[in-house]
Amino acid sequence: MWYVKNTLTRKNLMALTGLFLSFFLIIHLAGNFQLLLPKEEAQLQYNWYSHFLAGNPLVKIISYVLYASIILHVVVSIYLTIKARKARGARLARDRRGRASKWYTRNMMFLGTIVLVFLIIHFKDFWYIYKFGEVPLDTGGNKDLYTLVVNAFSELWYVIVYIIGIIALGYHLLHGVFSAHRTLGLYNPFYSQLVRYIGVAFAIIMTIGYIIIPIYVYLNQ
């Protein structure tokens, strides 16, 4: 009961799930880079990679941890945001000190909401169809997720929605990575700036990396 009720523990839980999701972003991006290969090679490699992940028992366990992390991260963040706003009350409307902080720091909940909507769309259009829909097979006998992704990224509106979602994610990471380390106590004045620079670099790399893929696919179809 103490574990559930303690606010500090909730913040630790949000930090841990956030860092795990950040690690997953690296793995997911590495796999998606196969979409940048020549078409025939990309199709076989990407579909084999997707088939391998779907059928690997260890990956299945990790995927359950991923789903749980997303749900926990969202639920805990909503709870902490509501609790913080109630604690501040009407004083928030008169307090102008927030202007000293970055706008994305003050709007983490808004950015997180955009990311959540983006994830729902992403899961519906790719994960759900791959798992439960009718997906044709490629020449290697694997589900042709490559064609599904390419067809989605051939639509300009979808590319724009994807980019908006990734930019929101990038700003979310810009504050979240550093904040998570500080919440977990991995914060020291001697290397705090290094952690901040690493967090900024990570956010920029993830944002650019994910944005390149739909733009490349759209321009080369």
Phi and psi in degrees as GROMACS dihedral restraints (atoms count N, CA, C in turn):
[ dihedral_restraints ]
;  ai    aj    ak    al  type     phi  dphi    fc
    3     4     5     6     1   -61.9    20    10
    4     5     6     7     1   -37.1    20    10
    6     7     8     9     1   -63.8    20    10
    7     8     9    10     1   -38.9    20    10
    9    10    11    12     1   -74.2    20    10
   10    11    12    13     1   -36.4    20    10
   12    13    14    15     1   -86.9    20    10
   13    14    15    16     1   -23.9    20    10
   15    16    17    18     1   -70.4    20    10
   16    17    18    19     1   123.1    20    10
   18    19    20    21     1   -64.3    20    10
   19    20    21    22     1   -40.6    20    10
   21    22    23    24     1   -60.4    20    10
   22    23    24    25     1   -39.6    20    10
   24    25    26    27     1   -66.1    20    10
   25    26    27    28     1   -38.0    20    10
   27    28    29    30     1   -62.4    20    10
   28    29    30    31     1   -41.1    20    10
   30    31    32    33     1   -64.7    20    10
   31    32    33    34     1   -38.9    20    10
   33    34    35    36     1   -62.8    20    10
   34    35    36    37     1   -40.7    20    10
   36    37    38    39     1   -63.2    20    10
   37    38    39    40     1   -43.0    20    10
   39    40    41    42     1   -65.0    20    10
   40    41    42    43     1   -38.5    20    10
   42    43    44    45     1   -66.4    20    10
   43    44    45    46     1   -43.9    20    10
   45    46    47    48     1   -65.5    20    10
   46    47    48    49     1   -44.9    20    10
   48    49    50    51     1   -65.3    20    10
   49    50    51    52     1   -36.7    20    10
   51    52    53    54     1   -63.8    20    10
   52    53    54    55     1   -42.7    20    10
   54    55    56    57     1   -68.3    20    10
   55    56    57    58     1   -36.6    20    10
   57    58    59    60     1   -64.9    20    10
   58    59    60    61     1   -42.9    20    10
   60    61    62    63     1   -64.9    20    10
   61    62    63    64     1   -34.2    20    10
   63    64    65    66     1   -65.4    20    10
   64    65    66    67     1   -40.8    20    10
   66    67    68    69     1   -63.4    20    10
   67    68    69    70     1   -40.0    20    10
   69    70    71    72     1   -62.4    20    10
   70    71    72    73     1   -34.8    20    10
   72    73    74    75     1   -58.2    20    10
   73    74    75    76     1   -37.3    20    10
   75    76    77    78     1   -64.6    20    10
   76    77    78    79     1   -48.7    20    10
   78    79    80    81     1   -63.1    20    10
   79    80    81    82     1   -43.4    20    10
   81    82    83    84     1   -65.1    20    10
   82    83    84    85     1   -39.9    20    10
   84    85    86    87     1   -66.3    20    10
   85    86    87    88     1   -40.7    20    10
   87    88    89    90     1   -59.3    20    10
   88    89    90    91     1   -40.6    20    10
   90    91    92    93     1   -69.1    20    10
   91    92    93    94     1   -38.9    20    10
   93    94    95    96     1   -69.4    20    10
   94    95    96    97     1   -22.2    20    10
   96    97    98    99     1   -62.8    20    10
   97    98    99   100     1   -17.2    20    10
   99   100   101   102     1   -65.4    20    10
  100   101   102   103     1   -19.7    20    10
  102   103   104   105     1   -68.4    20    10
  103   104   105   106     1   -14.7    20    10
  105   106   107   108     1   -88.9    20    10
  106   107   108   109     1    -3.5    20    10
  108   109   110   111     1   -74.2    20    10
  109   110   111   112     1   165.4    20    10
  111   112   113   114     1   -53.3    20    10
  112   113   114   115     1   146.3    20    10
  114   115   116   117     1   -48.5    20    10
  115   116   117   118     1   -55.6    20    10
  117   118   119   120     1   -65.0    20    10
  118   119   120   121     1   -41.6    20    10
  120   121   122   123     1   -66.5    20    10
  121   122   123   124     1   -40.7    20    10
  123   124   125   126     1   -62.5    20    10
  124   125   126   127     1   -41.8    20    10
  126   127   128   129     1   -62.0    20    10
  127   128   129   130     1   -48.4    20    10
  129   130   131   132     1   -67.5    20    10
  130   131   132   133     1   -45.3    20    10
  132   133   134   135     1   -65.8    20    10
  133   134   135   136     1   -46.2    20    10
  135   136   137   138     1   -67.0    20    10
  136   137   138   139     1   -41.2    20    10
  138   139   140   141     1   -69.3    20    10
  139   140   141   142     1   -37.9    20    10
  141   142   143   144     1   -64.8    20    10
  142   143   144   145     1   -42.7    20    10
  144   145   146   147     1   -60.5    20    10
  145   146   147   148     1   -44.7    20    10
  147   148   149   150     1   -64.2    20    10
  148   149   150   151     1   -41.9    20    10
  150   151   152   153     1   -64.6    20    10
  151   152   153   154     1   -40.3    20    10
  153   154   155   156     1   -62.8    20    10
  154   155   156   157     1   -44.1    20    10
  156   157   158   159     1   -65.5    20    10
  157   158   159   160     1   -40.2    20    10
  159   160   161   162     1   -68.6    20    10
  160   161   162   163     1   -28.2    20    10
  162   163   164   165     1  -103.0    20    10
  163   164   165   166     1    -1.4    20    10
  165   166   167   168     1   -86.5    20    10
  166   167   168   169     1   122.0    20    10
  168   169   170   171     1   -59.6    20    10
  169   170   171   172     1   -40.0    20    10
  171   172   173   174     1   -64.6    20    10
  172   173   174   175     1   -41.9    20    10
  174   175   176   177     1   -65.2    20    10
  175   176   177   178     1   -35.5    20    10
  177   178   179   180     1   -62.2    20    10
  178   179   180   181     1   -42.5    20    10
  180   181   182   183     1   -62.9    20    10
  181   182   183   184     1   -44.3    20    10
  183   184   185   186     1   -62.8    20    10
  184   185   186   187     1   -35.9    20    10
  186   187   188   189     1   -65.2    20    10
  187   188   189   190     1   -36.1    20    10
  189   190   191   192     1   -66.1    20    10
  190   191   192   193     1   -38.2    20    10
  192   193   194   195     1   -63.9    20    10
  193   194   195   196     1   -38.5    20    10
  195   196   197   198     1   -61.8    20    10
  196   197   198   199     1   -48.8    20    10
  198   199   200   201     1   -61.5    20    10
  199   200   201   202     1   -43.4    20    10
  201   202   203   204     1   -63.7    20    10
  202   203   204   205     1   -38.0    20    10
  204   205   206   207     1   -65.7    20    10
  205   206   207   208     1   -41.1    20    10
  207   208   209   210     1   -61.7    20    10
  208   209   210   211     1   -48.1    20    10
  210   211   212   213     1   -63.5    20    10
  211   212   213   214     1   -46.6    20    10
  213   214   215   216     1   -63.4    20    10
  214   215   216   217     1   -42.4    20    10
  216   217   218   219     1   -61.3    20    10
  217   218   219   220     1   -42.4    20    10
  219   220   221   222     1   -68.8    20    10
  220   221   222   223     1   -49.3    20    10
  222   223   224   225     1   -62.5    20    10
  223   224   225   226     1   -47.1    20    10
  225   226   227   228     1   -66.0    20    10
  226   227   228   229     1   -40.5    20    10
  228   229   230   231     1   -64.5    20    10
  229   230   231   232     1   -39.8    20    10
  231   232   233   234     1   -64.0    20    10
  232   233   234   235     1   -44.4    20    10
  234   235   236   237     1   -61.8    20    10
  235   236   237   238     1   -47.2    20    10
  237   238   239   240     1   -65.9    20    10
  238   239   240   241     1   -35.8    20    10
  240   241   242   243     1   -65.8    20    10
  241   242   243   244     1   -45.9    20    10
  243   244   245   246     1   -63.7    20    10
  244   245   246   247     1   -42.7    20    10
  246   247   248   249     1   -63.6    20    10
  247   248   249   250     1   -41.9    20    10
  249   250   251   252     1   -65.7    20    10
  250   251   252   253     1   -39.4    20    10
  252   253   254   255     1   -68.5    20    10
  253   254   255   256     1   -37.3    20    10
  255   256   257   258     1   -66.3    20    10
  256   257   258   259     1   -38.0    20    10
  258   259   260   261     1   -66.8    20    10
  259   260   261   262     1   -37.3    20    10
  261   262   263   264     1   -77.6    20    10
  262   263   264   265     1   -34.7    20    10
  264   265   266   267     1    59.5    20    10
  265   266   267   268     1  -144.2    20    10
  267   268   269   270     1   -67.7    20    10
  268   269   270   271     1   -19.8    20    10
  270   271   272   273     1   -59.6    20    10
  271   272   273   274     1   -27.5    20    10
  273   274   275   276     1   -60.9    20    10
  274   275   276   277     1   -36.8    20    10
  276   277   278   279     1   -67.6    20    10
  277   278   279   280     1   -24.5    20    10
  279   280   281   282     1  -101.2    20    10
  280   281   282   283     1   -10.9    20    10
  282   283   284   285     1   -86.0    20    10
  283   284   285   286     1   114.6    20    10
  285   286   287   288     1  -100.3    20    10
  286   287   288   289     1     6.3    20    10
  288   289   290   291     1   -67.1    20    10
  289   290   291   292     1   -21.7    20    10
  291   292   293   294     1   -62.4    20    10
  292   293   294   295     1   -20.1    20    10
  294   295   296   297     1   -64.4    20    10
  295   296   297   298     1   -19.1    20    10
  297   298   299   300     1   -75.5    20    10
  298   299   300   301     1   -20.0    20    10
  300   301   302   303     1   -91.3    20    10
  301   302   303   304     1   165.0    20    10
  303   304   305   306     1   -67.7    20    10
  304   305   306   307     1   148.9    20    10
  306   307   308   309     1   -63.6    20    10
  307   308   309   310     1   -34.6    20    10
  309   310   311   312     1   -72.7    20    10
  310   311   312   313     1   -24.7    20    10
  312   313   314   315     1   -69.1    20    10
  313   314   315   316     1   -38.0    20    10
  315   316   317   318     1   -78.3    20    10
  316   317   318   319     1   -14.4    20    10
  318   319   320   321     1  -122.7    20    10
  319   320   321   322     1    35.5    20    10
  321   322   323   324     1   -61.4    20    10
  322   323   324   325     1   -36.6    20    10
  324   325   326   327     1   -66.7    20    10
  325   326   327   328     1   -41.4    20    10
  327   328   329   330     1   -64.2    20    10
  328   329   330   331     1   -46.0    20    10
  330   331   332   333     1   -63.5    20    10
  331   332   333   334     1   -40.5    20    10
  333   334   335   336     1   -63.1    20    10
  334   335   336   337     1   -34.7    20    10
  336   337   338   339     1   -65.5    20    10
  337   338   339   340     1   -42.2    20    10
  339   340   341   342     1   -61.4    20    10
  340   341   342   343     1   -43.6    20    10
  342   343   344   345     1   -63.1    20    10
  343   344   345   346     1   -41.0    20    10
  345   346   347   348     1   -63.3    20    10
  346   347   348   349     1   -45.2    20    10
  348   349   350   351     1   -60.9    20    10
  349   350   351   352     1   -42.3    20    10
  351   352   353   354     1   -61.1    20    10
  352   353   354   355     1   -42.2    20    10
  354   355   356   357     1   -64.2    20    10
  355   356   357   358     1   -39.9    20    10
  357   358   359   360     1   -61.4    20    10
  358   359   360   361     1   -45.2    20    10
  360   361   362   363     1   -62.6    20    10
  361   362   363   364     1   -44.3    20    10
  363   364   365   366     1   -62.4    20    10
  364   365   366   367     1   -46.6    20    10
  366   367   368   369     1   -64.3    20    10
  367   368   369   370     1   -41.3    20    10
  369   370   371   372     1   -64.3    20    10
  370   371   372   373     1   -42.3    20    10
  372   373   374   375     1   -82.5    20    10
  373   374   375   376     1   -23.2    20    10
  375   376   377   378     1  -120.3    20    10
  376   377   378   379     1   -62.8    20    10
  378   379   380   381     1   -60.6    20    10
  379   380   381   382     1   -49.1    20    10
  381   382   383   384     1   -64.7    20    10
  382   383   384   385     1   -45.5    20    10
  384   385   386   387     1   -65.3    20    10
  385   386   387   388     1   -39.8    20    10
  387   388   389   390     1   -64.4    20    10
  388   389   390   391     1   -39.5    20    10
  390   391   392   393     1   -79.7    20    10
  391   392   393   394     1   -41.6    20    10
  393   394   395   396     1  -122.9    20    10
  394   395   396   397     1    -9.7    20    10
  396   397   398   399     1   -91.4    20    10
  397   398   399   400     1  -177.9    20    10
  399   400   401   402     1   -94.2    20    10
  400   401   402   403     1   104.4    20    10
  402   403   404   405     1  -115.1    20    10
  403   404   405   406     1   123.4    20    10
  405   406   407   408     1   -65.2    20    10
  406   407   408   409     1   161.7    20    10
  408   409   410   411     1   -96.7    20    10
  409   410   411   412     1   151.6    20    10
  411   412   413   414     1   -88.5    20    10
  412   413   414   415     1  -174.1    20    10
  414   415   416   417     1   -67.1    20    10
  415   416   417   418     1   -18.6    20    10
  417   418   419   420     1   -89.9    20    10
  418   419   420   421     1    -1.0    20    10
  420   421   422   423     1    86.9    20    10
  421   422   423   424     1     8.1    20    10
  423   424   425   426     1  -100.0    20    10
  424   425   426   427     1   154.7    20    10
  426   427   428   429     1   -58.3    20    10
  427   428   429   430     1   134.3    20    10
  429   430   431   432     1   -86.5    20    10
  430   431   432   433     1    69.3    20    10
  432   433   434   435     1   -66.4    20    10
  433   434   435   436     1   -29.2    20    10
  435   436   437   438     1   -56.5    20    10
  436   437   438   439     1   -49.6    20    10
  438   439   440   441     1   -64.1    20    10
  439   440   441   442     1   -36.4    20    10
  441   442   443   444     1   -61.2    20    10
  442   443   444   445     1   -44.2    20    10
  444   445   446   447     1   -68.7    20    10
  445   446   447   448     1   -44.8    20    10
  447   448   449   450     1   -61.8    20    10
  448   449   450   451     1   -42.0    20    10
  450   451   452   453     1   -62.7    20    10
  451   452   453   454     1   -38.0    20    10
  453   454   455   456     1   -65.8    20    10
  454   455   456   457     1   -44.6    20    10
  456   457   458   459     1   -78.9    20    10
  457   458   459   460     1    -1.8    20    10
  459   460   461   462     1   -83.1    20    10
  460   461   462   463     1    -9.7    20    10
  462   463   464   465     1   -95.5    20    10
  463   464   465   466     1   122.2    20    10
  465   466   467   468     1   -60.7    20    10
  466   467   468   469     1   -41.1    20    10
  468   469   470   471     1   -61.3    20    10
  469   470   471   472     1   -36.5    20    10
  471   472   473   474     1   -70.3    20    10
  472   473   474   475     1   -38.8    20    10
  474   475   476   477     1   -61.8    20    10
  475   476   477   478     1   -41.9    20    10
  477   478   479   480     1   -63.7    20    10
  478   479   480   481     1   -45.9    20    10
  480   481   482   483     1   -60.0    20    10
  481   482   483   484     1   -42.2    20    10
  483   484   485   486     1   -62.0    20    10
  484   485   486   487     1   -44.7    20    10
  486   487   488   489     1   -64.9    20    10
  487   488   489   490     1   -41.2    20    10
  489   490   491   492     1   -60.3    20    10
  490   491   492   493     1   -43.8    20    10
  492   493   494   495     1   -62.2    20    10
  493   494   495   496     1   -41.3    20    10
  495   496   497   498     1   -70.8    20    10
  496   497   498   499     1   -38.0    20    10
  498   499   500   501     1   -63.3    20    10
  499   500   501   502     1   -42.8    20    10
  501   502   503   504     1   -61.0    20    10
  502   503   504   505     1   -41.2    20    10
  504   505   506   507     1   -62.5    20    10
  505   506   507   508     1   -41.0    20    10
  507   508   509   510     1   -60.9    20    10
  508   509   510   511     1   -45.2    20    10
  510   511   512   513     1   -66.9    20    10
  511   512   513   514     1   -35.2    20    10
  513   514   515   516     1   -62.4    20    10
  514   515   516   517     1   -42.5    20    10
  516   517   518   519     1   -68.4    20    10
  517   518   519   520     1   -33.8    20    10
  519   520   521   522     1   -55.6    20    10
  520   521   522   523     1   -37.9    20    10
  522   523   524   525     1   -96.3    20    10
  523   524   525   526     1   -36.9    20    10
  525   526   527   528     1   -64.8    20    10
  526   527   528   529     1   -41.1    20    10
  528   529   530   531     1   -63.6    20    10
  529   530   531   532     1   -47.9    20    10
  531   532   533   534     1   -66.4    20    10
  532   533   534   535     1   -42.8    20    10
  534   535   536   537     1   -62.6    20    10
  535   536   537   538     1   -38.3    20    10
  537   538   539   540     1   -63.8    20    10
  538   539   540   541     1   -43.5    20    10
  540   541   542   543     1   -62.3    20    10
  541   542   543   544     1   -40.4    20    10
  543   544   545   546     1   -67.8    20    10
  544   545   546   547     1   -41.0    20    10
  546   547   548   549     1   -61.3    20    10
  547   548   549   550     1   -39.3    20    10
  549   550   551   552     1   -80.6    20    10
  550   551   552   553     1     0.6    20    10
  552   553   554   555     1    85.4    20    10
  553   554   555   556     1     6.6    20    10
  555   556   557   558     1   -88.0    20    10
  556   557   558   559     1    50.9    20    10
  558   559   560   561     1  -130.0    20    10
  559   560   561   562     1   127.0    20    10
  561   562   563   564     1  -144.0    20    10
  562   563   564   565     1   135.7    20    10
  564   565   566   567     1   -55.6    20    10
  565   566   567   568     1   -26.1    20    10
  567   568   569   570     1   -72.7    20    10
  568   569   570   571     1   -31.0    20    10
  570   571   572   573     1  -127.8    20    10
  571   572   573   574     1    15.9    20    10
  573   574   575   576     1   -61.3    20    10
  574   575   576   577     1   -39.7    20    10
  576   577   578   579     1   -66.3    20    10
  577   578   579   580     1   -36.0    20    10
  579   580   581   582     1   -63.3    20    10
  580   581   582   583     1   -44.4    20    10
  582   583   584   585     1   -61.8    20    10
  583   584   585   586     1   -40.1    20    10
  585   586   587   588     1   -63.6    20    10
  586   587   588   589     1   -44.5    20    10
  588   589   590   591     1   -64.2    20    10
  589   590   591   592     1   -40.3    20    10
  591   592   593   594     1   -63.7    20    10
  592   593   594   595     1   -40.9    20    10
  594   595   596   597     1   -62.8    20    10
  595   596   597   598     1   -42.6    20    10
  597   598   599   600     1   -64.4    20    10
  598   599   600   601     1   -45.5    20    10
  600   601   602   603     1   -61.8    20    10
  601   602   603   604     1   -42.0    20    10
  603   604   605   606     1   -61.7    20    10
  604   605   606   607     1   -45.8    20    10
  606   607   608   609     1   -61.4    20    10
  607   608   609   610     1   -43.2    20    10
  609   610   611   612     1   -66.8    20    10
  610   611   612   613     1   -45.3    20    10
  612   613   614   615     1   -62.6    20    10
  613   614   615   616     1   -45.5    20    10
  615   616   617   618     1   -62.9    20    10
  616   617   618   619     1   -43.1    20    10
  618   619   620   621     1   -63.1    20    10
  619   620   621   622     1   -51.8    20    10
  621   622   623   624     1   -63.6    20    10
  622   623   624   625     1   -43.7    20    10
  624   625   626   627     1   -58.6    20    10
  625   626   627   628     1   -46.0    20    10
  627   628   629   630     1   -72.8    20    10
  628   629   630   631     1   -32.4    20    10
  630   631   632   633     1   -72.7    20    10
  631   632   633   634     1   -35.3    20    10
  633   634   635   636     1   -57.0    20    10
  634   635   636   637     1   -40.0    20    10
  636   637   638   639     1   -62.9    20    10
  637   638   639   640     1   -54.6    20    10
  639   640   641   642     1   -64.6    20    10
  640   641   642   643     1   -34.6    20    10
  642   643   644   645     1   -65.1    20    10
  643   644   645   646     1   -43.9    20    10
  645   646   647   648     1   -61.7    20    10
  646   647   648   649     1   -47.4    20    10
  648   649   650   651     1   -63.1    20    10
  649   650   651   652     1   -44.2    20    10
  651   652   653   654     1   -62.0    20    10
  652   653   654   655     1   -41.4    20    10
  654   655   656   657     1   -76.2    20    10
  655   656   657   658     1   -15.5    20    10
  657   658   659   660     1  -112.4    20    10
  658   659   660   661     1    15.3    20    10
